[in-house]
Amino acid sequence: MKIVRTTSDSPDFRELVVLLDNDLDSRYGVLQEHYNQFNRIEANNTVVVAYLEDIPVGCGCFKKFDNDSVEIKRMFVKDDYRGKGIARKILTELEKWATEIGYKNTVLETGSKQFEAINFYTNFGYNRIENFGQYAGNTNSICMSKSLVEL
């Protein structure tokens, strides 16, 4: 497997994001329309794409949340490649990159119906926090954070 640091202009990243959006639409239906506005990734220079034999199989990125924190966004692995440790490698690379440029924490939001994501993040050391920003008060959202200082 190869993990490549890239930008949101990457055609492979954009292709994977379409699959992610389709997955979210199938889980949440009309509820997903509210979240779509928060999921746009434009002009982002902190994107990673995972490849297996030159096939793009997963992605993720982060954006500045505050002076000490980044927000993990657009984490996705194609269905046929799940359970192979790809998401773990993507998130590890994102956290490493964030620490390289001086960030100390990560935050993220995932949906209440994404049980595999909730379990994955919990097992990866993320803790549930009060919903932040646009997710405050939204019972369909689960917000989490992790300190990168121990890394």
PEKA-V901087 format. One line per field, one symbol per residue. ss: DSSP state (A for helix, B for strand, O for the rest). phi: phi as a letter, one per 30 degrees, with the letter a starting at -180 (. if undefined). psi: psi as a letter, one per 20 degrees, with the letter a starting at -180 (. if undefined). A space follows every 50 residues. Layout:
ss = ???
phi = ???
psi = ???
This chain:
ss = OBBBBBOOOOAAAAAAAAAAAAAAAAAAAAAAAAAAOOOOOOOOOOBBBB BBOOBBBBBBBBBBOOOOBBBBBBBBBOAAAOOOOAAAAAAAAAAAAAAA OOOOBBBBBBBOOOAAAAAAAAAOOOBBBOOOAAAOOOOOBBBBBBBOOO O
phi = .bccdabdddeddddddddddddddddchdddeddedccdbbhccbcbbc bbhicdcaaaabbecadcbccdbhdabeedcdiciddddddedddddddd cjdcbbbabbddcceddededddcjdcdbdechdceicddcbcbbadcdd d
psi = qppppbriiphgghghhggghggghhgichhhhhhhhijpoqlpjmqqpp poljppirrrrqqpgahiqqppqkpqpqgijqjjjghghghggggggghh jjqiqqrrprqijmhhggggggijjqqprpprciipioiiqoqrrppjhi .
